[in-house]
Amino acid sequence: MRELEEQQQAQFAEEVSIEVAVERWLKSICAEIENKHTQKKYGTTARKILSWAIAKKFVVLSQVRTDALDEWKTQWSLNAKRPDDCMGKNGFVAKFE
């Protein structure tokens, strides 16, 4: 049993964290976009993704499943309980920082 736990911990250590993945994604997107306003919108989206992942206690990408993403999308609305879920049903940010 201990060996299995050690193996799982080793695998977990090799995985990409959500924070690192989102930062890399944002950096690569912003490198291609010169418009600062558009970059800011992507930054807001990145912040919302990280906030959602933290709320769900997700740490690495392999923890994120399509069911969890689908559930999150159902919570998007202009009057969402969580400020970071204030988005239109199509995913566009409805309220800004």
Buried (B, 14 or more C-beta within 10 A) or exposed (E): EEEEEEEEEEEEEEBEEBBEBBEEBBEEBBEEEEEEEEBEBBBBBBBBBBBBBEEBEBBBBEBBEEEBEEEBEEBBEEEBEEEBBBBEEEEEBBEEE
